[in-house]
Amino acid sequence: MRRPLIAGNWKMNMSVREAEDFIDAIKKAADTTSDEVLVCVPSIHLGLLSSKVFGSNLEIGAQTMHEEEKGAFTGEISADMLKDYGISHCIIGHSERRKFFNETDVTVNLKLKKALEKDISPVVCVGETLEEKEGGIAESVIKRQILGAFKDIPGKEAEIVAVAYEPVWAIGTGRTAEPEDAQKTIGYIRELLDDKYGKEISEKTRILYGGSVKSSNIKNIMKQKDIDGVLVGGASLDKDHFKKIIKYK
Ligand code: 13P
C-alpha cells in the first residue's frame, strides 16, 4: 500500500510572519489525517519552520538543493545543510528550475543521487510543455526525463523517490489535466519504472500529480488508481484552502 503524499510548494512566496501563521493554522489538519503532509518552503524559512513542526505529522521540505557536497557555489544550499535542520524532503528538477535555472536531466540525476546518499526523500518533477504536448511528443519527453533522473540509481533507492508528474501547461494556469489523462500518463510512468526495476519496486514508488490542484478537484484526482498524491502550488498559499486539500477525503 502506498501512503498518499499531500505536498505544497510555496515557490518564492510568504513572509516569515505569514509562514509561521500558516504552519500554526494547518498543523491540526495535518495531524488528523493518515496521509503524509509536506510543505516545501523557501530555503530561508526552513530552519524556523522545521522547529515548529517537530513531533507533528506535518513535514517541511526544501524546493531545491545543490548536487555537490559543498564549496564555491554562491547562493546554493547543500544536502548536509538540509539535514542539519532535520529536513526530510526536497523537490528536485521542478519545471521552473529547469526553465529559469538551466537544470537538465543530468543535473536532476546528480541531485537525486546526492539527496538519496544523504537520506533526503526526493520529490522529482517531470512533465511536458504545451508545445511538446501539441507536438505529440509528451510520452517521449516523460520517458527521457524519467530515465535521465533514475540513471544508475538502484531499485532499493528508487522506491524512496516520489515522482511528481506536473504538465507544464497545467502549472499556474488553472487548466488542470483531466484526472483520466493524468492517470494515463502516471500509469505510463509506473510502466517505465516497472520496465527498469520490476513490479516490486514500481508498485512501491509514489507518483503524484501537480498542476492547478485545488480543493474542488483533488478528490477526483486522488480517485485514480496510480495517483498517490498531489503537489500543490498556488492553492497551497492559502491556509484555509490548503486545509481543505488536506481533508479532501
Ligand atoms: P500550481 O498548483 O500553482 O499550478 O503549481 C503547481 C506546481 O508547480 C507545484 O510544484
Residues whose N, C-alpha, C, O or C-beta is under 5 A from the ligand:
A	BS01	13P	N9 A170 I171 G172 T173 G210 G211 S212 V213 L231 V232 G233 G234 A235
